[in-house]
């Protein structure tokens, strides 16, 4: 019982602060809100079961690795495929932008349009490139942390990030026309 309480405390301390990052990563990889909830829950259960074995100082990267692996496992199952995302995430971003009172309606409209364009451009990227951009730009992980999460060398992270940014730029330009 004592070990169970220690595991619970350790889980709360090490993993709980990173649930939003886990949800964000899974949402971008899976593009389905219901599946995202299931995958993050399953990842949390796996992390809790293994929390006693965690050694190191980067629980965030460790947990996001579990989430990433669970996402890819889900996607590899027969009959599974990407779902076209609804505009829920775009609307959430628009709501967040709308909270600023210092902006003119024109500036706010431009920001909302930019957020929607970025969202759709990210959606168009292949999953490996989308993942590295999400981890770097939105979750602000270091190259080393991204390499650990994705299970690839740092050079691969840098290469995918550069290629992903170029693809993103092309998508934004294509959508701008």
Number of C-alpha atoms within 10 A of each C-alpha: 6 7 9 10 10 13 18 16 12 16 20 13 12 19 20 14 13 17 18 12 18 28 19 17 25 27 21 20 22 23 19 16 18 10 16 22 15 14 25 26 16 15 23 20 12 15 22 19 13 12 19 15 10 15 9 7 9 12 19 20 22 19 27 28 21 21 28 23 18 19 22 14 12 16 15 11 9 7 7 10 12 11 11 11 17 11 12 10 17 19 14 11 16 19 12 11 16 15 10 10 9 8 12 10 11 9 11 18 15 12 16 20 14 15 18 18 18 18 18 18 20 24 18 15 17 12 17 14 20 24 23 28 25 20 23 17 11 12 16 12 18 15 19 14 21 26 20 18 23 21 14 12 13 17 12 15 25 15 13 18 23 15 14 22 18 12 19 22 15 13 19 19 12 10 12 9 5
